[in-house]
Amino acid sequence: MENVLYYGDNLDILRRYGKDESVDLIYLDPPFKSNQNYNVLFKEKDGTQAASQIRAFEDTWTWDQEDEAVYADLVMAGGKVADVMQAFRTFLGPCDMLAYLVMMAPRLVEMRRVLRSTGSIYLHCDPAASHYLKMLMDAVFGPDNFLNEVIWQRTTSKGLTTRRLPRNHDVILSYQLGENVTWNLQEAFRPYDVDNLDERTSNKYRHKDPDGRVYRLDNLINPNPNRPNLTYEFLGITRVWRWTKDRMEQAFRNGLVVQTAPGRVPQLKRYLDEQRGKPFGDVWADIFPINSQAAERLGYPTQKPLPLLERIIRIGSNEGDLVLDPFCGCGTTIAAAQRLNRQWIGIDITHLAITLMKQRLKDAFGDSVQYKVVGEPVSVPDAAALAASDPYQFQWWALGLVAARPVEGKKGADKGIDGKVVFQADVAGKFESVILSVKAGHVTPNHVRDLRGVVDREKAAIGVLISMEDPTGPMQTEAVTAGFHESQLWNRKYPKIQLLTVADLLAGKQIDMPPVRQVGATFKKAPKASRQGVQTRELPLHGQ
């Protein structure tokens, strides 16, 4: 099985490429029904927030003719899904929430089809839609296959509220597909922390060996009094014991059986570090959300912490299993699956997300991760087709080829700037920028002159025009007459205005510019993966 990133609508991808019963675990974090637009925010590398924002996906749902057609298809298919969708329509009417559920229903049906009989699915949502989604999942997977409703405390309660309690948790709904679901029991426990035990555990494990190992004393008496073969005298005490006499004597020689005083019944040492630990409940308050200072923070608004995904993947799959994330965003599921030696498939509908994921995999795993990307242009005709179908996706894809950060895509709001790369200009920490303009149509010398004007206005170091067409002679002349940017740090000159074609980029050509160090990287660099994964401090469980 090959790891794959798919660009496109996950419904189409699942129908075209998803094989029946091929996936072992599905985690999805779809856009929540929260009536807002999510934007990917980028930070300037001098610490200030960039003025520009990129709309990664729009989390606003309105009922329209397309929803009506999908709803009709769902109802015509019959079955439990049709029943629950009709009930939703009767109760909700044709509204934005129904549009959201109509979007989710066929996708969940396809996910059920590709899930193995031993597989499980974890749907991450918020309380605004969790009750509706649970009913929908009951219809798709069956109410008997419901596993858990996990409450993840994503923030602590902040401030005072006069009309309601703070909303500080998400919901993760999990379902299985059969009785023999993969469930790693040993991963459903958190190892005990000797320095942070709850009162009940510390009262039980109150003894210590000279080497510091903590233990409690346990009963060695057999609950069945009619066991003649286990009735014998040991250390002056005759009882019906749990073990044979030979085993008891060996355990005593090994220091595992102790008699605290002469005449007392011998007891067994149970060491704390040999126990499974404290079982995870269905309320997870022990994993921090991504805060502004977290090493793994990439700037993606709905990014989830790696420990959260690692817990789910460890519990619900084995090494070598296939993990699917059909709304993979910045790729936390993919990164967790890769680190835990699982195979993976990621799907996203924006080239911006695919670019972020590719950069994250490179930063975290280097050349050790192998995967292919399906749906990205690999030739000039492919690029032309993307430009014709979706100019913004073409723009984001082209910028991704040079690791540039896109800027606001609204018409007239970009001030002639489609993308930007930031680099360190001197040892004192000054930063300068490369400004990019992407043109899918016909280009002329006027486009080069416009770019020169933007570079001068923004006091940028370099300007780059990316085009589908080859530049003409007058365009090249216009670029050459712009002169050079001189880098004091690298003691080199770089062309002030550069012209690159899509064919150049597909052939591997890049911007001629100073190297981008980590401190001045365009996208925030993901931490390098290790055997232990990203280290994050965990909050204690309630009552501990």
Order of alpha helices (4+ residues) and beta strands (2+ residues): beta-alpha-beta-beta-beta-alpha-alpha-alpha-beta-alpha-beta-beta-beta-alpha-beta-beta-beta-beta-alpha-beta-beta-beta-beta-alpha-beta-alpha-beta-alpha-beta-alpha-alpha-beta-beta-beta-alpha-beta-alpha-beta-beta-beta-alpha
